[in-house]
Structure formats: C-alpha cells, structure tokens
Amino acid sequence: MKTVLYIHGKDGNASESTNYERLFPDCKVIGLDYRVSRKTLSVFRDTRRSAFAERDFKGENFKKLKFFEVPCKTYSPWETGKEIHEAVVSLKTEFESIILIANSIGAFFSMNANLNSLIEKAYFISPLVNMEKLICDMINRANVTETELEQRKIIPTDFGEELSWEYLCYVREHPLNWLVSTSILCGENDNLTL
C-alpha cells in the first residue's frame, strides 16, 4: 500500500492532511505535525506512533488521537529535518512507497531531511527553496547587517520573525540536494517561492 505524508507550513498542522484524502483515495494519508517553537514541539499522535498520526477522523478514531507537548529548543531545519527523516524511515517499514506533499517551509524542511532515496514523488505547494535569500531579505527589511547578526546571534524583528545567525550559517553550509521527482504549485503573486 502507498501512503501520502503531508508536511505543513508555518502555523499549519497535521490535520490539514485531511484535505488530500480525496485526491489520493487509494493511499493512507498521514500528517506530520512538527510544530516546533522555542518552547514546545507539539505532535498529534495515536497510541501506536510517536511522530505522526493517521488521518482517520471519523467517529471513534478521532478520540484515539492524543495531543502531546515535548520540550524543544528551536524551529530549525536541522531538528525538523531529522524529525521528518525519522518519520519517513518509520513509514517505509509499513508502506511500499511514500508520496510527499509539503507546504511552504515544510517543503524546505523536507528537502533538508535527506529523503532522496525514500520518497517516490513529491508535491510542493509554494515551497521555500531559497532560504538564504529569504533570510537576507529579512535582514535588509529589519535594517540590520550580517555583521550585527553575527555579533548578536539572534535579533527580533518588528515584523514578528527572529533572525538567527546559526540558522543563516546552517542554510549556507547545507545547500539543498533534492533529487526526488517533484511537481510544484504556486500562486501567480507568490513572491517567496522561486
């Protein structure tokens, strides 16, 4: 049996995976909820899995799902990528093939998760593919320099994001190496995607 794994974008969650069930009626659709913040990593899970939940919200099955909070330090590609990789490796033991659907930063995290040999096909919705450019644009928007960011390490911005020197360095030191057959959907006025 095939499975579809959904990786949400910023401020999303695993329950969004239900939107894809009718598009993949012959597959088990699963949503990974990495929802990492500075304080907690929240995951939906059932009693059998630790990192993801099967999306069968009909009747009694919804009541079997539990919401957990696990301490976590950051919202980073190195931590989230590892979490996604572990979930996919676990799914590979149960399913013959995995189709990935990822949205926005979820696509970026997925491309950083070393999934090339594990995924059959990917569908990205407005994927962030040039994180370095996005961070540099935010640095300019915040009216700071890279030197200031290097010295201060983390700089909060007026537009609600934190700039992180560690994050920028990671992105520069780990260029994307995505070899999975991928279809991309993005809006005409999407200025973050490509």
C-alpha positions in Angstrom: 0.0 0.0 0.0 1.1 3.5 -0.7 1.0 6.4 1.8 0.9 10.1 1.4 2.8 12.1 4.0 1.8 15.7 4.5 4.3 18.3 5.9 2.6 21.6 6.8 3.9 25.1 6.5 4.4 27.8 9.1 1.4 28.0 11.6 -0.1 24.9 10.0 -0.7 21.5 11.5 -1.0 17.8 10.6 -4.8 17.9 10.4 -4.5 19.7 7.1 -3.6 16.3 5.6 -7.4 15.5 5.5 -7.6 18.0 2.6 -5.7 15.5 0.5 -7.6 12.3 1.3 -10.0 12.6 -1.6 -7.1 13.3 -4.0 -5.4 10.0 -3.0 -8.3 7.6 -2.3 -6.1 4.5 -2.6 -3.5 5.8 -0.2 -3.3 6.2 3.6 -2.9 9.9 4.2 -0.8 10.9 7.2 0.1 14.3 8.5 3.3 15.0 10.4 2.9 17.8 12.9 6.4 19.2 13.7 5.0 22.5 15.0 8.3 23.4 16.6 8.5 26.6 18.6 11.0 27.9 21.1 9.1 26.4 24.0 7.4 23.2 22.8 7.3 20.7 20.0 3.7 19.6 19.5 2.7 16.4 17.8 -0.6 14.7 17.1 -0.2 11.0 17.5 -2.2 7.9 18.1 -1.3 5.2 20.6 0.9 3.3 18.1 3.1 6.1 16.6 5.3 8.7 18.1 5.8 11.2 15.3 2.7 11.2 13.2 -0.9 10.3 13.1 -3.0 8.5 10.6 -5.8 10.8 9.4 -9.0 8.9 10.0 -11.1 11.4 11.9 -14.4 9.5 11.6 -16.3 8.6 14.7 -14.4 6.9 17.5 -11.0 7.1 15.7 -10.8 10.8 16.4 -11.0 10.1 20.1 -8.0 7.8 19.9 -5.7 10.7 18.9 -3.8 12.5 21.7 -2.1 15.8 21.7 1.4 15.8 23.3 3.9 18.6 24.0 7.6 17.7 24.1 10.3 20.3 25.1 12.2 21.6 22.2 14.8 24.4 21.7 14.3 25.9 18.2 12.4 26.0 15.0 15.3 24.8 12.9 15.9 22.8 9.7 18.5 20.6 11.5 16.0 19.5 14.1 12.9 19.4 12.0 14.7 17.7 9.1 15.8 15.0 11.5 12.2 14.5 12.8 10.9 14.3 9.2 13.6 11.8 8.2 12.8 9.6 11.2 9.1 9.6 10.4 9.7 8.7 6.8 12.1 5.9 7.7 9.4 4.5 10.1 6.7 4.8 7.4 9.0 2.9 4.9 8.8 -0.2 7.2 5.0 -0.2 6.8 4.3 1.1 3.3 5.7 0.1 -0.1 6.1 3.7 -1.3 5.7 7.2 0.1 4.3 10.3 -1.7 5.2 13.6 -0.1 3.1 16.7 0.0 4.7 19.7 1.6 3.7 23.3 2.0 5.9 26.4 2.2 8.6 25.9 4.9 7.5 22.3 5.3 8.9 21.7 1.8 12.2 23.4 2.8 12.4 21.2 5.9 11.6 18.1 3.8 14.4 19.0 1.3 16.8 19.2 4.3 15.7 15.8 5.6 17.8 13.5 3.4 14.8 11.9 1.8 16.0 11.3 -1.8 16.0 7.5 -1.7 12.9 7.3 0.5 10.2 9.2 -1.4 8.6 8.1 -4.7 7.2 11.5 -5.7 6.8 14.9 -4.1 4.2 17.7 -4.5 5.2 21.1 -3.2 2.8 23.9 -2.6 4.5 27.3 -2.6 7.8 25.8 -1.4 10.6 27.9 0.1 13.5 26.8 -2.0 15.9 29.7 -1.4 16.0 30.1 2.4 19.3 32.1 2.2 17.7 34.7 0.0 14.7 34.9 2.3 16.8 35.4 5.4 19.0 38.0 3.7 15.8 39.8 2.5 14.6 39.8 6.1 18.0 41.1 7.3 17.6 44.0 4.9 14.0 44.6 5.9 15.0 44.7 9.6 17.6 47.3 8.8 20.5 45.2 10.3 23.7 43.9 8.8 25.1 40.4 8.7 27.9 41.6 10.9 25.3 42.8 13.5 23.5 39.4 13.3 26.8 37.5 13.7 27.6 39.6 16.8 24.2 39.4 18.4 23.4 35.9 17.2 19.6 36.4 17.4 17.7 39.6 16.5 14.0 40.0 17.0 12.3 42.0 14.2 9.3 44.4 14.1 7.6 42.0 11.6 7.4 39.1 14.1 10.3 37.0 13.0 13.6 36.3 14.7 16.8 36.5 12.7 19.3 33.8 13.7 23.0 33.7 12.8 23.1 30.0 13.4 20.1 29.4 11.0 21.8 31.5 8.3 25.0 29.7 8.7 23.3 26.3 8.6 21.5 27.2 5.3 24.7 28.3 3.7 26.6 25.2 4.9 23.9 22.8 3.8 22.8 23.6 0.3 19.7 21.7 -0.9 20.3 18.4 -2.7 16.8 17.3 -3.8 16.6 14.6 -6.4 13.0 13.4 -6.0 10.6 13.8 -8.9 8.6 16.9 -7.8 5.6 18.9 -9.0 5.3 22.4 -7.7 2.2 24.5 -7.3 2.5 28.2 -6.5 0.3 31.2 -6.9 0.9 33.9 -9.6 1.8 36.5 -7.0 3.8 34.2 -4.7 7.0 36.2 -4.1 8.6 33.7 -1.6 8.7 30.5 -3.7 11.1 30.7 -6.5 
